[in-house]
Amino acid sequence: MKNFLKYLRTAEEYVLGLGLMATAIFVCVQVVLRYIFKSALPWAEELDRYIAILLTFMGASLGIEYNTHFNVEAVIQFIPKWFRKYLDSFVFILCGIFFALICYLTFLNIQKLSRFGSLTPTLRIPMYVPYIPILICCFVASFRYFRKALFTILALNDKTSSLNK
C-alpha cells in the first residue's frame, strides 16, 4: 500500500508539472497566433480550461498529502495541546466527508451528462469526460483525509494506552 501511495504521489507530481507546462505553452501559442497571425486555435482555450480544472483538483489532493493547506493558527493556539489531536481527527473526518460528498455529486452529474450525450463546444468530446478528473481527484483527497484521521486516532490510542501502563 505504501508503494502504491508513493507511486500515486509521484504520478500526480508529474501530471501537475506537465499540465502546468502545457497550459503555459497553450497560452503563449495563443498569444502569438492571435496578435501576430490574427488567428487562434479554437480548441486551445477550452482544453486549457479543462487542464486548469484538473490542476486545481489534483493540486488540492496533493496539498493534503504534503499538509500544505492553510489552517487557522490563531484558534489552534488557544486550544489545549491534549485536545488538538482530537480536533485534528474531527476536522480530517469532516474534510473526508466533504470530498466524498463532492465525489458522489460529481458521479451523479457524470451519469446525467452521459445519458444526454452532449459534446463539448470545440473539442467535441463527451461532456462528462472533463468531470472525470474531478471525481478521481476528490476520491483521492477523501481517501487521504480519512487516512490522516485514522493515523491521528491511532496515534491518540497509542499515547493513551502507554499512559495507562
C-alpha positions in Angstrom: 0.0 0.0 0.0 2.8 2.3 0.9 4.5 1.8 -2.5 1.1 2.5 -4.3 0.7 5.8 -2.4 4.2 6.8 -3.3 3.6 5.9 -6.9 0.4 7.9 -6.8 2.1 10.9 -5.4 4.9 10.8 -8.0 2.3 10.4 -10.8 0.4 13.4 -9.5 3.5 15.5 -9.4 4.4 14.6 -13.0 0.8 15.3 -14.2 0.8 18.6 -12.4 4.2 19.6 -13.9 3.2 18.5 -17.4 -0.2 20.2 -17.1 1.4 23.5 -16.0 3.8 23.3 -18.9 1.1 22.5 -21.3 -1.0 25.5 -20.0 1.9 27.8 -20.4 2.7 26.6 -23.9 -1.0 26.9 -25.0 -1.3 30.4 -23.6 1.9 31.5 -25.3 1.0 29.9 -28.6 -2.5 31.5 -28.5 -1.0 34.9 -27.8 1.4 34.6 -30.7 -1.3 33.3 -33.0 -3.8 35.9 -32.0 -1.6 39.0 -32.1 0.9 38.2 -34.8 -1.0 36.0 -37.2 -4.5 37.4 -36.3 -5.8 33.8 -35.9 -6.2 31.4 -33.0 -6.8 27.8 -32.3 -10.4 27.5 -31.3 -9.9 24.4 -29.2 -6.9 25.5 -27.2 -8.8 27.8 -24.8 -11.3 25.0 -24.0 -8.5 22.5 -23.5 -6.6 24.9 -21.3 -9.7 25.4 -19.2 -10.1 21.6 -18.6 -6.4 21.3 -17.8 -6.8 24.1 -15.2 -9.7 22.2 -13.6 -7.5 19.1 -13.5 -4.6 21.0 -12.0 -6.8 22.7 -9.4 -8.4 19.4 -8.0 -5.2 17.4 -8.3 -3.2 20.2 -6.6 -5.8 20.2 -3.8 -5.4 16.5 -3.3 -1.6 16.7 -3.4 -1.8 19.6 -0.9 -3.4 17.2 1.6 -0.5 14.7 1.1 2.1 17.4 1.9 0.0 19.1 4.5 0.2 22.5 2.8 -3.4 23.6 3.1 -3.8 26.6 5.4 -5.5 26.4 8.8 -6.5 28.9 11.4 -3.5 29.1 13.7 -4.9 31.8 15.9 -7.7 29.5 17.1 -5.4 26.4 17.5 -3.1 28.3 19.8 -5.8 28.7 22.4 -6.8 25.1 22.4 -5.1 22.8 24.9 -2.4 20.5 23.4 -4.2 17.4 24.6 -7.3 18.4 22.7 -5.7 19.4 19.4 -5.3 15.8 18.1 -9.0 15.2 18.8 -9.9 18.3 16.9 -7.5 17.4 14.1 -9.0 14.0 13.7 -12.5 15.5 13.7 -11.5 18.1 11.0 -9.9 15.4 8.9 -13.1 13.2 9.1 -15.2 16.3 8.2 -13.0 17.1 5.2 -13.0 13.5 4.1 -16.8 13.5 4.2 -16.9 16.8 2.3 -14.7 15.4 -0.5 -16.7 12.1 -0.5 -19.9 14.2 -1.0 -18.3 16.0 -3.9 -17.4 12.6 -5.4 -21.0 11.4 -5.0 -22.4 14.6 -6.6 -19.9 14.5 -9.4 -20.7 10.9 -10.1 -24.4 11.7 -10.4 -23.5 14.6 -12.7 -21.4 12.3 -14.9 -24.2 9.8 -15.1 -26.7 12.6 -16.1 -24.3 14.0 -18.7 -23.6 10.6 -20.2 -27.3 10.0 -20.7 -27.7 13.3 -22.5 -24.9 12.6 -24.9 -23.9 16.2 -25.2 -20.4 17.2 -26.5 -18.1 20.0 -25.5 -18.3 23.0 -27.9 -14.9 22.9 -29.7 -13.1 19.7 -28.7 -16.2 17.6 -29.4 -15.6 15.1 -26.7 -18.4 13.8 -24.5 -19.4 16.5 -21.9 -18.9 14.1 -19.0 -15.2 13.5 -19.7 -14.0 16.8 -18.2 -15.8 15.8 -15.0 -13.9 12.5 -14.5 -10.7 14.1 -13.1 -12.8 15.9 -10.5 -14.3 12.6 -9.4 -10.9 10.9 -9.3 -9.1 13.7 -7.5 -11.9 14.2 -4.9 -11.9 10.4 -4.3 -8.1 10.5 -3.7 -8.5 13.6 -1.5 -11.2 12.0 0.6 -9.1 8.9 1.0 -6.1 11.0 2.1 -8.2 12.8 4.7 -9.7 9.6 6.1 -6.2 8.1 6.2 -4.9 11.1 8.1 -7.8 10.8 10.5 -7.1 7.2 11.1 -3.5 7.7 11.8 -4.3 10.6 14.1 -6.8 8.4 16.0 -4.3 5.5 16.2 -1.6 7.9 17.5 -4.1 9.0 20.2 -4.8 5.4 21.1 -1.1 4.6 21.3 -0.4 7.5 23.7 -3.5 6.7 25.8 -2.6 3.1 26.1 1.1 3.9 27.0 -0.2 6.3 29.7 -2.4 3.6 31.3 0.5 1.1 31.7 
